[in-house]
Amino acid sequence: MVHADEATRWDLLTAKFATRRINRSEAYSLDGACNNWAESFFSRIRRAEAGIHHKIAGKFLSAYAREMAWREDFRRTSNGGQFVMIVGAAMAAPVSRQWKGYWQRNQA
């Protein structure tokens, strides 16, 4: 289910996805349609770019978006719980071909 506002750029979604539309000039939530979560997520990504990463290169955008989605999903988990999850995932993951030596590359 895709929640979107009334902007025409979302019209193409209705052909492929079930959608709920909301007219933001009338209400922020109506009949189960609300896009506040999406706006909140995009706001967190913008703040992360300004405050954590300082620059998000286009080819790494999906990786940054997945990180921010993880942060959003587990934002109510304690810092210690998040730390245990991250360390556990890092120890179980194989060497990443994409990120191996990332800090050693020429940052032109």
C-alpha positions as CSV (number, residue, x, y, z in Angstrom):
1,M,0.0,0.0,0.0
2,V,1.5,3.3,-1.1
3,H,0.3,6.5,0.7
4,A,0.8,9.7,-1.3
5,D,-0.5,13.2,-1.5
6,E,-2.6,14.5,-4.4
7,A,0.3,15.7,-6.6
8,T,0.1,14.4,-10.1
9,R,3.6,12.9,-10.1
10,W,2.2,10.0,-8.1
11,D,-0.5,9.1,-10.6
12,L,1.7,6.5,-12.3
13,L,1.9,4.6,-9.0
14,T,-1.8,3.7,-9.2
15,A,-1.3,1.5,-12.2
16,K,1.2,-0.8,-10.3
17,F,0.4,-0.4,-6.6
18,A,-2.6,-0.1,-4.3
19,T,-2.6,3.6,-3.3
20,R,-4.3,5.8,-0.8
21,R,-4.2,9.5,-1.6
22,I,-4.5,12.5,0.8
23,N,-5.2,16.1,0.0
24,R,-2.9,17.9,2.4
25,S,-4.9,21.2,2.2
26,E,-7.9,19.4,3.6
27,A,-6.4,17.0,6.1
28,Y,-3.2,15.3,7.2
29,S,-4.9,12.0,7.8
30,L,-8.2,10.8,6.4
31,D,-9.7,7.4,5.9
32,G,-6.5,5.6,6.6
33,A,-4.4,7.7,4.1
34,C,-1.5,9.5,5.6
35,N,2.0,10.3,4.3
36,N,3.5,11.7,7.5
37,W,5.8,8.7,8.0
38,A,7.4,9.2,4.6
39,E,7.9,12.9,5.3
40,S,9.4,12.1,8.7
41,F,11.8,9.6,7.0
42,F,12.9,12.1,4.3
43,S,13.4,14.7,7.0
44,R,15.6,12.3,9.0
45,I,17.6,11.6,5.8
46,R,18.2,15.3,5.2
47,R,19.2,15.8,8.8
48,A,21.6,12.8,8.6
49,E,23.2,14.3,5.5
50,A,23.8,17.6,7.2
51,G,24.7,16.3,10.6
52,I,26.3,12.8,10.2
53,H,27.5,12.2,6.7
54,H,28.0,15.8,5.3
55,K,27.9,14.5,1.8
56,I,26.0,11.6,0.2
57,A,27.5,10.5,-3.1
58,G,24.9,9.3,-5.7
59,K,26.3,5.8,-6.2
60,F,26.1,5.2,-2.4
61,L,22.6,6.7,-1.9
62,S,20.9,3.3,-1.6
63,A,23.3,2.3,1.1
64,Y,22.7,5.5,3.1
65,A,18.9,5.1,2.6
66,R,19.1,1.5,4.0
67,E,21.1,2.7,7.0
68,M,18.5,5.4,7.7
69,A,15.7,2.9,7.2
70,W,17.4,0.7,9.8
71,R,17.8,3.7,12.2
72,E,14.1,4.5,11.7
73,D,13.0,0.9,12.3
74,F,15.0,0.5,15.5
75,R,14.9,4.1,16.9
76,R,13.0,2.9,20.0
77,T,15.6,0.2,20.7
78,S,18.1,1.2,23.4
79,N,21.6,2.3,22.3
80,G,23.1,-0.9,23.9
81,G,20.6,-3.0,22.0
82,Q,21.4,-1.3,18.7
83,F,25.1,-1.8,19.4
84,V,24.7,-5.5,20.0
85,M,22.7,-5.8,16.8
86,I,25.3,-3.9,14.7
87,V,28.2,-5.8,16.1
88,G,26.5,-9.1,15.6
89,A,25.6,-8.2,12.0
90,A,29.2,-7.0,11.3
91,M,30.7,-10.2,12.7
92,A,28.4,-12.5,10.7
93,A,28.7,-10.6,7.4
94,P,31.3,-11.5,4.8
95,V,33.8,-9.0,3.4
96,S,32.0,-6.4,1.3
97,R,33.3,-6.0,-2.1
98,Q,31.6,-2.6,-2.4
99,W,33.0,-1.1,0.9
100,K,36.3,-2.9,1.2
101,G,39.1,-0.3,1.4
102,Y,36.5,2.5,1.0
103,W,38.5,4.9,3.2
104,Q,41.7,4.2,1.2
105,R,40.2,5.1,-2.2
106,N,41.0,8.4,-3.9
107,Q,38.1,10.7,-2.9
108,A,38.2,12.9,-6.0
